[in-house]
């Protein structure tokens, strides 16, 4: 298992999403339009790093809608509406962005 340099606790990112538009967010859930940067990103992916965030996150990808239809994975360069659940959803809003769009980095579930 490869770990992220300096962290020692999370595997290296094989799933990466860039948030293009945050539709809704509360304390436990967020819905956003995202672009897949690295992947494919599969349902159940866990995101532990939000680039340039002031605090850690722990979000699980629970839904992917691609052109309005549910899918199990999102390939690189594609855009979809996703639902994320867990800790850190409130950090996804524009008030916490220091350099534009947020990028989530994490790992896919085992096949």
N, C-alpha and C positions, 0 to 999 in steps of 0.2 A: 504494500500500500504506500503510495506516494503522498506526502503531506505538503501543504502549502508552506513555502519558505517562511520561517519565523513564527509560525503558529504552533506546529507540533501536535495539533489536535484534529484538524479536518483534512480529509483527502483533497488532493489537487482538483481544481474545478474542471469538470468535463461538461458542465451545463452553464450557459451564460445567456441571460436575457437583458435587453435594454428596454427600459420603460419609455414608451413614446407618449402615452397619455394615461394618467391615473383617473379612472372613472369614479371610483368610490373607495373609501378606506375608513375603517373604524379600529378599535383596539385589537381585534382578532382576525379580521379578514380584509382583503383588498381585491378589487377588480381593476385590471389595467390592460391597455393595448400594449403589446410588447413585440419586439423584434428579436428573433433568435440569432445570437452572435456566435455561439459555440454549441454544438450539439450533434445529433438531435437531442432535444430536451424532452424527457418522458414524464408522464403523469407520475406523481410521487416523488419527483426530484426535490431535494432539500437544498435550500439556499442559506448559507451561513455568513456570507459576506456581501455587503452593499458598499460598492466602491465609494470612498470619501465620506462614509457615514460616521457620525460621532459615537455610535453605540453598536453592539453586536445585534444580529438578527438570527432568527430560526424560523424560516418560512417553508411550507410545503406546497407544491403545485398540485391543486386538487381538481382543476378543470381547465381544458383547452378548447376553445371554440374557433375553428378555422372556417371562414366564410359561413358562419352561423351553425356549423355542424360540429358535434363533439368528436375529437380525435384523441388518440393515445400519445402522440408525439408531435413535436414541431421541429421541422428541419431548419438548418441555418439559412439566413436571409429571408425567411418567411415571417409574416406578421399575424398575430392572433389575439383574441381576447382571452385572458386567463384569470383564474381565481387563485389567490395565494392565502393560506391560513397559517397563523402562528404569531410569534413574537417579532415585533419590528415593523408591522404594517404602517404605523403612524410615521415612520421615518421615510416613507416613500413619497410623501407630499412635497410640493415645491418649496415649502419653508425650510426644508432640510437639504436642499440641493446647493452644492457649492460650485459645481462646474457643469451645469446643464442637466442632461438626462442621467438618471440613475442606472447603474448596471449591477444586476444581481449575479453572483457567482456561487455555484454549488455543485452538487453531485447527483447523478441519476441513480435511481434504485437499481439493485441487481436485476439482470434480465430474468 
